[in-house]
Amino acid sequence: IGPAVYNRAVSDAQAVIQDRVHDLDGTCYHTEFGYWR
């Protein structure tokens, strides 16, 4: 039962990280600095 629980925990952690990375552009987006335009 140990490996099954471990594999499930790893897949859950991967899903959480993938969701956060997928939304990284929306979270960290800032408009460009317009001074040099």
Biopython code that builds the backbone (N, CA, C, O; Angstrom):
import numpy as np
from Bio.PDB.StructureBuilder import StructureBuilder

atoms = [
    (1, "ILE", "N", (0.830, -1.199, 0.000)),
    (1, "ILE", "CA", (0.000, 0.000, 0.000)),
    (1, "ILE", "C", (0.876, 1.266, 0.000)),
    (1, "ILE", "O", (0.439, 2.319, -0.463)),
    (2, "GLY", "N", (2.095, 1.166, 0.512)),
    (2, "GLY", "CA", (2.988, 2.330, 0.585)),
    (2, "GLY", "C", (3.283, 2.958, -0.768)),
    (2, "GLY", "O", (3.113, 4.166, -0.934)),
    (3, "PRO", "N", (3.732, 2.148, -1.757)),
    (3, "PRO", "CA", (4.032, 2.740, -3.064)),
    (3, "PRO", "C", (2.813, 3.362, -3.737)),
    (3, "PRO", "O", (2.935, 4.372, -4.431)),
    (4, "ALA", "N", (1.647, 2.772, -3.538)),
    (4, "ALA", "CA", (0.440, 3.331, -4.151)),
    (4, "ALA", "C", (0.120, 4.701, -3.564)),
    (4, "ALA", "O", (-0.252, 5.619, -4.295)),
    (5, "VAL", "N", (0.263, 4.842, -2.244)),
    (5, "VAL", "CA", (0.005, 6.129, -1.595)),
    (5, "VAL", "C", (1.039, 7.148, -2.038)),
    (5, "VAL", "O", (0.704, 8.303, -2.298)),
    (6, "TYR", "N", (2.307, 6.723, -2.124)),
    (6, "TYR", "CA", (3.382, 7.618, -2.553)),
    (6, "TYR", "C", (3.139, 8.096, -3.982)),
    (6, "TYR", "O", (3.264, 9.286, -4.268)),
    (7, "ASN", "N", (2.794, 7.179, -4.873)),
    (7, "ASN", "CA", (2.543, 7.549, -6.269)),
    (7, "ASN", "C", (1.372, 8.512, -6.380)),
    (7, "ASN", "O", (1.408, 9.445, -7.182)),
    (8, "ARG", "N", (0.344, 8.294, -5.587)),
    (8, "ARG", "CA", (-0.818, 9.191, -5.596)),
    (8, "ARG", "C", (-0.424, 10.584, -5.106)),
    (8, "ARG", "O", (-0.856, 11.590, -5.670)),
    (9, "ALA", "N", (0.395, 10.640, -4.054)),
    (9, "ALA", "CA", (0.836, 11.933, -3.519)),
    (9, "ALA", "C", (1.694, 12.675, -4.533)),
    (9, "ALA", "O", (1.566, 13.890, -4.679)),
    (10, "VAL", "N", (2.561, 11.966, -5.228)),
    (10, "VAL", "CA", (3.405, 12.596, -6.242)),
    (10, "VAL", "C", (2.555, 13.124, -7.386)),
    (10, "VAL", "O", (2.797, 14.232, -7.865)),
    (11, "SER", "N", (1.577, 12.367, -7.831)),
    (11, "SER", "CA", (0.728, 12.838, -8.930)),
    (11, "SER", "C", (-0.124, 14.027, -8.497)),
    (11, "SER", "O", (-0.369, 14.930, -9.297)),
    (12, "ASP", "N", (-0.577, 14.042, -7.248)),
    (12, "ASP", "CA", (-1.329, 15.199, -6.745)),
    (12, "ASP", "C", (-0.445, 16.438, -6.690)),
    (12, "ASP", "O", (-0.878, 17.529, -7.059)),
    (13, "ALA", "N", (0.789, 16.272, -6.230)),
    (13, "ALA", "CA", (1.718, 17.402, -6.160)),
    (13, "ALA", "C", (2.035, 17.926, -7.554)),
    (13, "ALA", "O", (2.110, 19.138, -7.754)),
    (14, "GLN", "N", (2.221, 17.037, -8.514)),
    (14, "GLN", "CA", (2.480, 17.460, -9.889)),
    (14, "GLN", "C", (1.301, 18.240, -10.453)),
    (14, "GLN", "O", (1.499, 19.227, -11.161)),
    (15, "ALA", "N", (0.096, 17.820, -10.155)),
    (15, "ALA", "CA", (-1.090, 18.517, -10.650)),
    (15, "ALA", "C", (-1.176, 19.923, -10.072)),
    (15, "ALA", "O", (-1.511, 20.866, -10.789)),
    (16, "VAL", "N", (-0.881, 20.074, -8.789)),
    (16, "VAL", "CA", (-0.925, 21.400, -8.164)),
    (16, "VAL", "C", (0.126, 22.310, -8.781)),
    (16, "VAL", "O", (-0.161, 23.466, -9.092)),
    (17, "ILE", "N", (1.340, 21.800, -8.960)),
    (17, "ILE", "CA", (2.421, 22.612, -9.535)),
    (17, "ILE", "C", (2.095, 22.991, -10.973)),
    (17, "ILE", "O", (2.329, 24.131, -11.374)),
    (18, "GLN", "N", (1.562, 22.065, -11.753)),
    (18, "GLN", "CA", (1.210, 22.367, -13.136)),
    (18, "GLN", "C", (0.123, 23.428, -13.212)),
    (18, "GLN", "O", (0.167, 24.288, -14.092)),
    (19, "ASP", "N", (-0.846, 23.389, -12.316)),
    (19, "ASP", "CA", (-1.889, 24.417, -12.297)),
    (19, "ASP", "C", (-1.303, 25.787, -11.988)),
    (19, "ASP", "O", (-1.693, 26.780, -12.601)),
    (20, "ARG", "N", (-0.375, 25.848, -11.049)),
    (20, "ARG", "CA", (0.233, 27.134, -10.683)),
    (20, "ARG", "C", (1.117, 27.662, -11.794)),
    (20, "ARG", "O", (1.127, 28.866, -12.050)),
    (21, "VAL", "N", (1.864, 26.789, -12.464)),
    (21, "VAL", "CA", (2.727, 27.213, -13.563)),
    (21, "VAL", "C", (1.878, 27.660, -14.747)),
    (21, "VAL", "O", (2.239, 28.609, -15.442)),
    (22, "HIS", "N", (0.767, 26.994, -14.980)),
    (22, "HIS", "CA", (-0.121, 27.362, -16.084)),
    (22, "HIS", "C", (-0.669, 28.773, -15.901)),
    (22, "HIS", "O", (-0.865, 29.487, -16.884)),
    (23, "ASP", "N", (-0.919, 29.184, -14.671)),
    (23, "ASP", "CA", (-1.480, 30.502, -14.388)),
    (23, "ASP", "C", (-0.402, 31.543, -14.080)),
    (23, "ASP", "O", (-0.721, 32.648, -13.643)),
    (24, "LEU", "N", (0.865, 31.204, -14.302)),
    (24, "LEU", "CA", (1.965, 32.100, -13.953)),
    (24, "LEU", "C", (1.917, 33.395, -14.755)),
    (24, "LEU", "O", (2.196, 34.461, -14.207)),
    (25, "ASP", "N", (1.571, 33.328, -16.037)),
    (25, "ASP", "CA", (1.489, 34.545, -16.852)),
    (25, "ASP", "C", (0.433, 35.499, -16.315)),
    (25, "ASP", "O", (0.660, 36.708, -16.277)),
    (26, "GLY", "N", (-0.696, 34.988, -15.907)),
    (26, "GLY", "CA", (-1.748, 35.839, -15.368)),
    (26, "GLY", "C", (-1.395, 36.416, -14.018)),
    (26, "GLY", "O", (-1.830, 37.517, -13.682)),
    (27, "THR", "N", (-0.621, 35.698, -13.246)),
    (27, "THR", "CA", (-0.261, 36.141, -11.907)),
    (27, "THR", "C", (0.858, 37.167, -11.929)),
    (27, "THR", "O", (0.841, 38.119, -11.149)),
    (28, "CYS", "N", (1.822, 36.985, -12.806)),
    (28, "CYS", "CA", (3.045, 37.800, -12.774)),
    (28, "CYS", "C", (3.121, 38.817, -13.907)),
    (28, "CYS", "O", (4.195, 39.370, -14.147)),
    (29, "TYR", "N", (2.041, 39.080, -14.599)),
    (29, "TYR", "CA", (2.105, 39.985, -15.741)),
    (29, "TYR", "C", (2.118, 41.436, -15.273)),
    (29, "TYR", "O", (1.316, 41.840, -14.431)),
    (30, "HIS", "N", (3.036, 42.204, -15.832)),
    (30, "HIS", "CA", (3.092, 43.641, -15.602)),
    (30, "HIS", "C", (3.242, 44.323, -16.953)),
    (30, "HIS", "O", (3.866, 43.768, -17.858)),
    (31, "THR", "N", (2.689, 45.499, -17.101)),
    (31, "THR", "CA", (2.848, 46.225, -18.353)),
    (31, "THR", "C", (4.294, 46.662, -18.508)),
    (31, "THR", "O", (5.015, 46.841, -17.527)),
    (32, "GLU", "N", (4.699, 46.827, -19.747)),
    (32, "GLU", "CA", (6.082, 47.196, -20.023)),
    (32, "GLU", "C", (6.354, 48.623, -19.590)),
    (32, "GLU", "O", (5.452, 49.459, -19.525)),
    (33, "PHE", "N", (7.594, 48.876, -19.302)),
    (33, "PHE", "CA", (8.043, 50.199, -18.923)),
    (33, "PHE", "C", (8.071, 51.056, -20.181)),
    (33, "PHE", "O", (8.810, 50.738, -21.113)),
    (34, "GLY", "N", (7.296, 52.126, -20.240)),
    (34, "GLY", "CA", (7.129, 52.904, -21.456)),
    (34, "GLY", "C", (8.084, 54.065, -21.628)),
    (34, "GLY", "O", (7.897, 54.863, -22.546)),
    (35, "TYR", "N", (9.092, 54.197, -20.793)),
    (35, "TYR", "CA", (9.988, 55.347, -20.859)),
    (35, "TYR", "C", (10.755, 55.408, -22.170)),
    (35, "TYR", "O", (10.922, 56.489, -22.734)),
    (36, "TRP", "N", (11.222, 54.272, -22.663)),
    (36, "TRP", "CA", (12.094, 54.264, -23.843)),
    (36, "TRP", "C", (11.316, 54.228, -25.146)),
    (36, "TRP", "O", (11.933, 54.116, -26.205)),
    (37, "ARG", "N", (10.042, 54.316, -25.123)),
    (37, "ARG", "CA", (9.262, 54.284, -26.375)),
    (37, "ARG", "C", (9.210, 55.635, -27.007)),
    (37, "ARG", "O", (8.600, 55.800, -28.064)),
]
sb = StructureBuilder()
sb.init_structure("model")
sb.init_model(0)
sb.init_chain("A")
sb.init_seg("    ")
for serial, (resi, resn, name, xyz) in enumerate(atoms, 1):
    if name == "N":
        sb.init_residue(resn, " ", resi, " ")
    sb.init_atom(name, np.array(xyz, "f"), 0.0, 1.0, " ", f" {name:<3s}", serial, name[0])
structure = sb.get_structure()
